[in-house]
Amino acid sequence: MAVRGLDRVSKATIQADIARDTDLTRIDVHLGPESYPILVGHGLLGKTGVFAELVRCGKICVVSNTTVAPLFLDSLLPHLPNRACTPFLLPDGEAYKTLHHWQMLLDHLAVQGLRRDDALLALGGGVVGDMTGFAAACYMRGIDFYQAPTTLLAQVDAAVGGKTGVNHEAGKNLIGAFHQPRAVFIDTDTLASLPEREYNAGLAEVIKYGVLGDAALFFWLEDHVDAIRGRQREAVTHLVAACCRNKAALVASDAREHGVRALLNLGHSFAHAIETTSEYSALLHGEAVAIGMLCAARLSANLGYCDVSIEKRLCNLLTHFDLPTVIPGTLHHEQLLGAMGLDKKARVDGLHLVLVKQIGNAFMLTDPPTAALITCLRAMGADG
């Protein structure tokens, strides 16, 4: 299948790099004219060949943040075919994923004189990627962008699939657009710089793939806890590539989340409610997802869809990676229910929740009983 944006020269260059480097893995997201490659490997930010696809762009504006840029920006810039545009740096943190800072990014693009044939490159975690993609979707009614995710959470989830946006005080990611990247460059060496808490938070999204549809991945995670905690190169590469293959398949079959792709929201309705009501101050996104998955497993068992052992097994794996397993006691179930009602997954027929039948088998439930939700939230720690 032809990949959008790859001419013969750049495709040949990338394929040559893959042939020379056995550590470099290519995964294609098949979306017809919007198809694109995901490249996973060590030291990608320092390999000129893998950025050959960008030669068809004019200016390339790198968007990063004040934490990531000092670590990787100087290594990346010499390998880009065009460095005529001044990089834009966001403050670091979910609290800055706002319309205000997105507007500042758009102002920068206008000042730099970017045109329709120019492009953006997101260097950072999920916040950087989401905001860069949303800016690319809106600037001049849409320009190209590329993802170079540097956190585990972004590498296994946020950078793939074209979801872009910013938060609103009423809810997480309420403002955004679907805008697929032209390519995703995953340098797993960047994970060495992650604080342990952020690395573990990314593992929650990895576990999510196992629970929702890849039982083999879940079992592998259980068997390789020490290697994963130690960030051993082979283990990290395996789990990143496995997650990207899972997400690529779901995105290819449902690009706009009208069906099966919604399974990727396992735990996220709960997680987004926790993040919103705590004003993004108590937990990292992955930590909230960990609690959200346990809420989903608890509710699934309470409603008779799965055995209680599923929650216990999931809780055990999350605990191995030092992830939280209870809702912060400062949050009240009424606050959480209100936030869930504003979640993007709520529809006119009620809230849509991803629940679990067994490890590797998730499904969508419409309009779960409010009483069961309250019981679940309180049992998981809401109301103290």
C-alpha positions as CSV (number, residue, x, y, z in Angstrom):
1,M,0.0,0.0,0.0
2,A,1.3,3.4,-0.9
3,V,2.1,5.6,2.1
4,R,1.0,9.2,1.9
5,G,3.9,11.6,1.6
6,L,6.6,9.1,0.9
7,D,8.3,9.6,-2.5
8,R,10.5,6.9,-4.1
9,V,13.7,8.4,-2.7
10,S,12.5,8.7,0.9
11,K,10.8,5.3,0.9
12,A,14.0,3.7,-0.4
13,T,16.1,5.5,2.2
14,I,13.8,4.4,5.1
15,Q,13.7,0.9,3.8
16,A,17.5,0.9,3.6
17,D,17.8,2.1,7.2
18,I,15.5,-0.7,8.3
19,A,17.5,-3.3,6.3
20,R,20.8,-2.1,8.0
21,D,19.4,-1.7,11.5
22,T,17.8,-4.8,12.9
23,D,16.6,-2.8,15.9
24,L,14.4,-0.6,13.7
25,T,10.8,-1.8,13.3
26,R,8.2,-0.4,10.9
27,I,4.5,-0.6,11.6
28,D,2.1,0.9,9.1
29,V,-1.2,2.5,9.9
30,H,-3.4,1.7,6.9
31,L,-5.8,4.5,6.2
32,G,-5.8,4.7,2.5
33,P,-4.5,8.2,1.4
34,E,-3.9,9.1,5.0
35,S,-1.7,6.0,5.7
36,Y,1.6,6.5,7.6
37,P,4.5,4.6,9.1
38,I,5.4,4.2,12.7
39,L,9.2,3.6,13.1
40,V,10.4,2.1,16.4
41,G,14.0,1.8,17.3
42,H,17.0,3.0,19.3
43,G,18.7,6.3,18.6
44,L,16.2,7.4,15.9
45,L,16.6,11.1,16.8
46,G,20.2,10.8,15.6
47,K,19.6,9.1,12.3
48,T,19.3,11.3,9.3
49,G,17.9,8.7,7.0
50,V,14.7,8.1,8.9
51,F,13.7,11.8,8.5
52,A,14.1,11.7,4.7
53,E,10.4,11.7,4.4
54,L,10.4,15.3,5.5
55,V,12.3,16.6,2.4
56,R,9.0,17.4,0.7
57,C,8.2,19.9,3.4
58,G,9.2,23.6,3.4
59,K,9.8,24.8,6.9
60,I,9.7,22.5,9.8
61,C,8.7,23.9,13.1
62,V,9.6,21.7,16.0
63,V,7.2,22.0,19.0
64,S,8.5,20.8,22.3
65,N,8.5,21.8,26.0
66,T,10.9,23.3,28.5
67,T,11.8,19.9,29.9
68,V,12.2,17.8,26.8
69,A,13.9,20.4,24.5
70,P,17.2,20.7,26.5
71,L,17.5,16.9,26.4
72,F,16.8,16.1,22.7
73,L,16.3,19.2,20.6
74,D,20.0,19.7,19.7
75,S,20.3,16.0,18.7
76,L,17.3,16.2,16.4
77,L,17.8,19.5,14.6
78,P,20.9,18.6,12.5
79,H,19.0,15.6,11.1
80,L,16.0,17.6,9.8
81,P,16.2,18.7,6.1
82,N,15.1,22.2,6.9
83,R,15.8,24.2,10.1
84,A,14.7,27.6,9.0
85,C,11.9,27.9,11.6
86,T,12.5,28.8,15.3
87,P,11.3,26.0,17.6
88,F,8.3,26.7,19.9
89,L,8.6,25.5,23.6
90,L,5.5,25.0,25.8
91,P,5.7,24.9,29.6
92,D,5.7,21.3,30.8
93,G,2.5,19.8,32.2
94,E,-1.1,18.9,31.7
95,A,-2.1,22.3,33.2
96,Y,-0.8,24.0,30.1
97,K,-2.8,22.0,27.6
98,T,-5.2,25.0,27.2
99,L,-6.6,27.1,24.4
100,H,-4.5,30.0,25.7
101,H,-1.2,28.1,25.1
102,W,-2.5,26.7,21.8
103,Q,-3.2,30.2,20.7
104,M,0.4,31.1,21.6
105,L,1.5,28.3,19.3
106,L,-0.6,29.5,16.5
107,D,0.7,33.0,16.9
108,H,4.3,31.6,16.7
109,L,3.4,29.8,13.4
110,A,2.0,33.0,11.9
111,V,5.0,35.1,13.0
112,Q,7.4,32.5,11.5
113,G,5.4,32.7,8.3
114,L,4.5,29.0,7.9
115,R,2.6,28.2,4.7
116,R,0.4,25.3,3.6
117,D,3.4,23.2,2.5
118,D,5.3,23.6,5.8
119,A,5.0,21.2,8.7
120,L,5.2,20.8,12.5
121,L,7.1,18.1,14.4
122,A,6.0,17.3,18.0
123,L,8.9,16.4,20.2
124,G,7.7,15.4,23.6
125,G,4.9,13.7,25.4
126,G,1.1,13.5,25.0
127,V,0.5,17.2,25.8
128,V,3.0,18.3,23.2
129,G,1.7,15.9,20.6
130,D,-2.0,16.7,21.1
131,M,-1.5,20.5,21.0
132,T,0.9,20.3,18.0
133,G,-1.6,18.1,16.1
134,F,-4.5,20.4,16.9
135,A,-2.5,23.4,15.8
136,A,-1.6,21.6,12.5
137,A,-5.3,20.7,12.0
138,C,-6.4,24.3,12.3
139,Y,-3.6,26.4,10.9
140,M,-4.4,27.4,7.3
141,R,-7.2,24.8,7.5
142,G,-4.7,22.0,7.9
143,I,-1.0,21.4,7.5
144,D,1.1,18.3,8.0
145,F,2.7,17.3,11.3
146,Y,4.9,14.5,12.6
147,Q,5.2,12.9,15.9
148,A,8.5,12.2,17.8
149,P,7.1,11.0,21.2
150,T,9.6,10.9,24.1
151,T,7.4,9.5,26.9
152,L,6.2,5.9,27.2
153,L,2.6,7.0,27.3
154,A,2.9,9.0,24.1
155,Q,4.9,6.2,22.3
156,V,2.3,3.5,23.0
157,D,-0.8,5.6,22.7
158,A,-1.1,9.3,22.3
159,A,1.2,9.8,19.3
160,V,-0.7,7.2,17.1
161,G,-4.2,7.6,15.8
162,G,-4.7,11.3,15.0
163,K,-6.6,12.4,18.1
164,T,-5.5,16.0,18.8
165,G,-6.9,18.7,21.1
166,V,-6.7,20.7,24.3
167,N,-8.5,20.5,27.7
168,H,-11.4,22.7,28.8
169,E,-12.2,23.5,32.4
170,A,-15.3,21.4,32.0
171,G,-13.5,18.3,30.8
172,K,-10.4,16.7,29.3
173,N,-9.8,17.0,25.6
174,L,-13.2,18.6,25.0
175,I,-11.8,20.7,22.2
176,G,-10.0,19.1,19.3
177,A,-9.9,17.4,15.9
178,F,-8.9,14.2,14.2
179,H,-5.8,14.9,12.2
180,Q,-3.4,12.0,11.4
181,P,0.3,12.6,11.5
182,R,2.4,11.9,8.4
183,A,4.8,9.7,10.4
184,V,5.6,8.7,13.9
185,F,9.3,8.4,15.0
186,I,9.7,6.4,18.2
187,D,13.2,6.6,19.7
188,T,13.0,4.2,22.7
189,D,16.3,5.6,24.0
190,T,14.4,8.7,25.2
191,L,12.7,6.6,27.8
192,A,16.0,6.5,29.8
193,S,15.4,10.1,30.8
194,L,11.9,9.6,32.2
195,P,11.4,9.9,35.9
196,E,10.3,6.5,37.4
197,R,6.8,7.8,38.1
198,E,6.2,9.0,34.5
199,Y,7.6,5.7,33.1
200,N,5.3,3.7,35.4
201,A,2.3,5.9,34.4
202,G,3.0,5.0,30.7
203,L,2.8,1.3,31.7
204,A,-0.8,1.8,32.6
205,E,-1.6,2.4,28.9
206,V,0.5,-0.7,28.0
207,I,-1.5,-2.8,30.4
208,K,-4.7,-1.4,28.9
209,Y,-4.0,-3.0,25.6
210,G,-3.6,-6.4,27.3
211,V,-6.9,-6.1,29.1
212,L,-9.0,-4.8,26.2
213,G,-7.9,-7.2,23.5
214,D,-4.3,-8.7,23.7
215,A,-4.3,-11.3,26.4
216,A,-0.9,-12.6,25.3
217,L,0.6,-9.1,26.0
218,F,-1.0,-9.1,29.5
219,F,0.5,-12.5,30.3
220,W,3.9,-11.4,28.9
221,L,3.8,-8.3,31.2
222,E,3.1,-10.5,34.2
223,D,6.1,-12.7,33.3
224,H,8.6,-9.8,32.6
225,V,8.0,-7.4,35.5
226,D,11.6,-7.1,36.5
227,A,12.9,-6.5,32.9
228,I,10.2,-3.9,32.3
229,R,10.9,-2.1,35.6
230,G,14.6,-2.2,34.7
231,R,13.8,-0.7,31.3
232,Q,15.8,-3.4,29.6
233,R,16.1,-2.5,25.9
234,E,14.6,-5.7,24.4
235,A,11.6,-5.7,26.8
236,V,10.9,-2.0,26.2
237,T,11.1,-2.4,22.5
238,H,8.8,-5.4,22.6
239,L,6.1,-3.7,24.6
240,V,6.2,-0.4,22.6
241,A,6.0,-2.3,19.3
242,A,3.2,-4.5,20.6
243,C,1.1,-1.6,21.7
244,C,1.7,0.3,18.4
245,R,0.6,-2.8,16.4
246,N,-2.6,-3.0,18.5
247,K,-3.4,0.6,18.1
248,A,-2.6,0.7,14.4
249,A,-5.0,-2.1,13.8
250,L,-7.8,-0.5,15.8
251,V,-7.3,2.9,14.1
252,A,-7.2,1.4,10.6
253,S,-10.5,-0.3,11.2
254,D,-12.2,2.7,12.9
255,A,-10.3,6.0,12.3
256,R,-13.0,8.3,13.8
257,E,-14.0,6.2,16.8
258,H,-17.4,5.2,15.7
259,G,-17.0,1.6,16.7
260,V,-14.3,-0.8,17.8
261,R,-11.7,1.9,18.4
262,A,-13.7,3.1,21.3
263,L,-12.4,0.1,23.2
264,L,-9.1,2.1,23.6
265,N,-11.1,4.2,26.1
266,L,-11.0,1.4,28.7
267,G,-10.8,3.1,32.0
268,H,-10.7,6.6,30.5
269,S,-14.2,7.8,31.4
270,F,-13.3,7.3,35.0
271,A,-9.8,8.6,34.5
272,H,-10.8,11.8,32.8
273,A,-13.4,12.4,35.5
274,I,-10.7,12.0,38.2
275,E,-8.3,14.3,36.4
276,T,-11.0,17.0,35.7
277,T,-12.4,17.1,39.3
278,S,-8.9,17.2,40.8
279,E,-7.9,19.9,38.3
280,Y,-5.0,17.8,36.9
281,S,-3.1,18.2,40.2
282,A,-3.4,14.9,42.0
283,L,-2.4,12.3,39.4
284,L,-0.6,11.8,36.1
285,H,-2.8,10.7,33.2
286,G,-1.5,7.1,33.3
287,E,-2.1,6.9,37.0
288,A,-5.7,8.0,36.6
289,V,-6.1,5.4,33.8
290,A,-4.8,2.7,36.2
291,I,-7.5,3.6,38.7
292,G,-10.1,3.9,35.9
293,M,-9.3,0.4,34.6
294,L,-9.8,-1.0,38.1
295,C,-13.1,0.9,38.3
296,A,-14.2,-0.7,35.0
297,A,-13.2,-4.2,36.2
298,R,-15.0,-3.7,39.6
299,L,-18.2,-2.4,37.8
300,S,-17.9,-5.3,35.3
301,A,-17.8,-7.8,38.2
302,N,-20.6,-6.1,40.1
303,L,-22.9,-6.3,37.0
304,G,-22.0,-9.9,36.5
305,Y,-20.0,-9.5,33.3
306,C,-16.7,-11.0,34.7
307,D,-15.3,-12.9,37.6
308,V,-13.9,-10.9,40.6
309,S,-10.6,-12.5,39.9
310,I,-10.1,-10.2,36.9
311,E,-9.9,-7.1,39.1
312,K,-7.5,-8.8,41.5
313,R,-5.2,-9.9,38.7
314,L,-5.2,-6.4,37.2
315,C,-4.7,-4.8,40.6
316,N,-1.7,-7.1,41.2
317,L,0.0,-6.1,37.9
318,L,-0.6,-2.4,38.5
319,T,0.8,-2.7,42.0
320,H,4.0,-4.3,40.6
321,F,4.6,-1.1,38.7
322,D,3.8,1.2,41.7
323,L,0.6,2.5,40.1
324,P,-2.3,3.8,42.3
325,T,-5.3,1.5,42.8
326,V,-7.8,3.7,44.6
327,I,-9.6,7.0,43.9
328,P,-8.1,9.9,45.9
329,G,-10.3,10.3,48.9
330,T,-10.8,14.1,48.4
331,L,-13.0,13.4,45.4
332,H,-16.8,12.8,45.8
333,H,-18.8,10.5,43.7
334,E,-21.2,13.2,42.7
335,Q,-18.4,15.3,41.3
336,L,-17.1,12.3,39.4
337,L,-20.5,11.4,38.0
338,G,-21.0,15.0,36.8
339,A,-17.6,15.0,35.1
340,M,-18.4,11.6,33.5
341,G,-21.7,13.0,32.1
342,L,-19.6,15.7,30.2
343,D,-17.1,13.1,28.9
344,K,-16.8,12.9,25.1
345,K,-17.9,9.2,25.3
346,A,-21.3,10.3,26.7
347,R,-24.1,10.2,24.1
348,V,-27.8,11.1,24.0
349,D,-28.6,7.5,25.0
350,G,-26.3,7.8,28.0
351,L,-22.8,7.2,29.1
352,H,-20.8,4.6,27.0
353,L,-18.3,2.7,29.2
354,V,-15.8,0.1,28.2
355,L,-16.2,-3.0,30.5
356,V,-14.4,-6.3,30.7
357,K,-15.5,-9.9,30.3
358,Q,-12.1,-11.4,30.8
359,I,-8.4,-10.5,30.2
360,G,-8.2,-9.7,26.5
361,N,-12.0,-9.3,26.0
362,A,-13.6,-5.9,26.5
363,F,-16.9,-4.5,25.3
364,M,-19.0,-1.4,25.2
365,L,-21.9,-0.9,27.7
366,T,-24.4,1.9,27.1
367,D,-26.0,3.7,30.0
368,P,-24.8,1.7,33.0
369,P,-27.1,1.9,36.1
370,T,-26.3,5.0,38.1
371,A,-26.7,3.1,41.4
372,A,-24.1,0.6,40.3
373,L,-21.7,3.4,39.3
374,I,-22.1,5.1,42.7
375,T,-21.4,1.8,44.5
376,C,-18.4,1.2,42.4
377,L,-16.9,4.8,42.8
378,R,-17.4,4.7,46.6
379,A,-15.9,1.2,46.9
380,M,-12.9,2.4,44.9
381,G,-12.3,5.3,47.4
382,A,-14.5,8.2,46.4
383,D,-16.0,10.1,49.3
384,G,-12.9,9.2,51.5
